[in-house]
Every structure is written in structure tokens, then in C-alpha cells.
């Protein structure tokens, strides 16, 4: 079990790092888009180095950035309102944490199922993105992989927290 936990943690961390790289690339795309449009306007259209699909790259980058950061963050970024939990024992707090982390696994599973259904739907229709004509099967497929990792991590971390609370 420990080997599975370590492997999934490593994969989730790699996805998290990739998510950070996507954030940086989105910022660079936005800066490049603003600069090229400014040059275009400043030269009254005589110097055109604008590029096509910047908005689409940023929007899909945001989609992947968010979904790739979830699996690693599921175990460490939960907001707990102390007002409701201050009088609970540490064991009960950990069991509550295990429960809602396991629920994140269920959420990841539900999203994975919906994205797999979306992959099948767009595969039959041949749907592509609007500007860059990227097949939507790729976009939904990559997102399904990310949400499936969220499901696996949510379940494993929830189970780990539950057994940790039982040993308290």
C-alpha cells in the first residue's frame, strides 16, 4: 500500500509541477498577445506579428492547469473552519478529513466518467476546437486522465487518513 501511495504521490506531484509550468506559459502567451497587438495598433496595421489562437491556448491551458493541480492538492489544501471543529477531538477531525477527502475521490470519479462520455461523444462527431482545430477528444481525454488521478488520490488519501484516525 505504501508503494502505491508513494507512486501516486509522485505522479500527482509531477502533474502539479506541470500545472505550474502551464500557468507560466499562459502568462507568457498573454504577454505575447498583448505585445503583438500593441505593435499592430502602433504601426496602424503595417507590421502584423499577431498570432492566431492565443485565447484558446490560454483557456485550455487554464483547464489543464486546474485539473492537473487537484490530485496533489487534495491532501493538503482543504479549508477547515475552526469555529465548527475546535471542540472536536483530533481523531474526529481526522475522520472528518478522511470523509471529505474520500468524497473528493468520488467527485473525481464522477468527473472522469462524464469526460469519458464526452470523449466518446466528440469522437463520433469529429468535433474540434474553434480556432486551432484541435480534436476535442484530446482535450477531454487529457482532462479525464487528470480527473481519474484525482479520484485515485482522493480515495487513497481518504483511506490513509481513515486508518490513521483509527490508530489514534
Secondary structure, 3 states (H helix, E strand, C coil): CHHHHHHHHHHHHHHHHHHHHHHHHHHHHHHHHHHHHHHHHHCCCCCCCCCCCHHHHHHHHHHHHHHHHHHHHCCCCCCCCHHHHCCCCHHHHHHHHHHHHHHHHHHHHHHHHHHHHHHHHHHHHCCECCCCCCEHHHHHHHHHHHHHHHHHHHHHHHHHHHHHHHCC
